[in-house]
Amino acid sequence: MSEIPAAPMDRILRNKGAERVSFEAAKHFSEELECIANNIAEDAINICTYSKRKTINKSDIEFAVKNFKKKYM
């Protein structure tokens, strides 16, 4: 089960032009985005740990997102 509610996923899809969105589609979209978020979070934590810090900074997230995009986009 995803931590991200399906309703915001429905709104995102509708804002991008979807006329109708099934609950299953919104739920699946939520699960996929959570998987991506978990990958980025793990990378940001590794960056923070490598830097011998306990607090994740915005720059850690930015770097993790940049790495994610290089790998998968």
N, C-alpha and C positions, 0 to 999 in steps of 0.2 A: 504494500500500500504506500502510496506517495504522500510525502509531507506537503506537497504543493496542491492546493484545492483545484478541482476541475473547472470551477466557474471562471476564474481569471484566464484559464487556457481557452475556454469558449469565447471570451471577450477578445482575446488576442486574435484568434482565428477569424472572428466576425469583423474585427477592425481591419483585417488584411483582405477582406472581401468575401469570406465564406458566407453563403446565404443561410445555410443550416449546418449545425454541428451536433453529432450524436454525443451522448454522454460518454460512450465507450471511446470515441475519438478524442474527446477532451481529456479523459482519464489517461489514455495511452500517451498523449502529448505531454501531460504532466509527468508521467513516469520517465519518459525519455529525457525531458529537461532536467529532472532530478538526477538522473545518471550523469548527465553532462556537468551539472553543478557539483556533484560529488567528485568527479575527476579533477575539476578546477580547484576545489577545496583541498584535496589531497596534495596537489602540486604546490599550492600556496603554503600549506603546512610544511612541506618538505623544504621549501625556500626559506621559510622563517626559521626552521630548525637548523638548517645549514648555516644560517647567519647568526646562530646562537642567541636568538630572541624568542620570547614567549608570546609577543603580541603580533598578530598578523596585520600588516599595513596595507593601505590601498595599493601601493606599488607591488606588493606580493601578489595581489589579485590580478592586477594589470599584467604582470609578467606571466602568471599562470594562464591567463586568457590568451595572451600572445602565443605561448607555447602550444596551447590547445588548438588554436587556429592553424598554426604551422603543421601540426600533426594530422589534423582531420579536415581541413578546408582547402 
